Amino acid sequence: MRAAYRGRQELFTEADLACKEPIGQFKVWFDEARNEPSVMEANAMCLATASKDGTPSARYVLLKGYGPDGFKFFTNYESRKAKELEENPKAALTFYWEALRRSVRIEGTVARLPAAESDEYFHSRPKASQIGACASNQSTPITGREVLSAQEKYLASEYSDKEIPRPNWGGYIVVPHSIEFWQGQSDRLHDRIRFRLPQETEKPDGKLLHEGDNGWVYERLSP
Ligand SMILES: Cc1cc2nc3c(=O)[nH]c(=O)nc-3n(C[C@H](O)[C@H](O)[C@H](O)COP(=O)(O)O)c2cc1C
């Protein structure tokens, strides 16, 4: 009895969707992950980019805001990821919350956040983080750690009583066209429900493809 009950609790069916659009559904899962003590950094997400010739690269960044417009993160505008995003403004994000056996996959197009928003966020960070962002030419080779320490020391004294100007560092927003919710199951028949923006000619049939809210459709994928 107990095993069967636990099994049902883990299932993620279409009836279990809190929302018929993915941003509201993301909020429910993200809040659960944030409130789960064994999830250390619920906002850590793997960001995949690709160069113009299609060579992929991936790294973790932190989600710093989300809503119907998209998913935001901040980084150095001269980093490898930034260079790839400038020449190929498409990205994929993946969250994995192990304790909940859940993953969310987001795909979309990328744009820079307005400079004013990057300024505001940059200056809201602790001074040490602002100095850290200025001290590092992210993704470039250096001879040793002492290069960073020296730069940090110099900047700390230079800006001890002044506002630190934002370096070539700021935000991006991933504007999603596809968001998949994956719920792992002990029997390996995992649940996958993907929301996506439909093609112009596509009509939901209520069987394979379902009509969602706010222009989204959703479908169940084989695990
Ligand atoms: C959990 C975690 C969170 C991170 N968050 C960020 C972030 O928000 N922004 C960032 O630029 N780098 C972040 N990093 C560092 C990146 O993973 C990466 O080392 C750096 O951005 C350089 O990537 P690139 O050379 O591909 O541009 C984070 C690393 C980890 C492990």
The ligand as a Gaussian input file, in Angstrom:
#p B3LYP/6-31G(d) Opt

LIG

0 1
 C       26.970000      27.175000      -9.625000
 C       27.726000      28.143000     -10.499000
 C       27.201000      29.393000     -10.765000
 C       27.864000      30.299000     -11.596000
 N       27.265000      31.490000     -11.882000
 C       27.830000      32.318000     -12.802000
 C       27.147000      33.494000     -13.225000
 O       26.014000      33.793000     -12.796000
 N       27.772000      34.275000     -14.142000
 C       28.995000      33.968000     -14.669000
 O       29.509000      34.730000     -15.489000
 N       29.664000      32.856000     -14.294000
 C       29.111000      32.022000     -13.372000
 N       29.765000      30.864000     -12.997000
 C       31.069000      30.555000     -13.619000
 C       30.818000      29.936000     -15.006000
 O       30.390000      28.601000     -14.878000
 C       32.037000      30.010000     -15.949000
 O       33.177000      29.499000     -15.319000
 C       32.321000      31.440000     -16.413000
 O       31.144000      32.192000     -16.612000
 C       33.142000      31.452000     -17.694000
 O       32.433000      30.797000     -18.732000
 P       32.820000      30.984000     -20.286000
 O       34.315000      30.992000     -20.356000
 O       32.212000      29.814000     -20.992000
 O       32.216000      32.298000     -20.744000
 C       29.121000      29.958000     -12.152000
 C       29.674000      28.694000     -11.869000
 C       28.980000      27.801000     -11.062000
 C       29.561000      26.432000     -10.811000

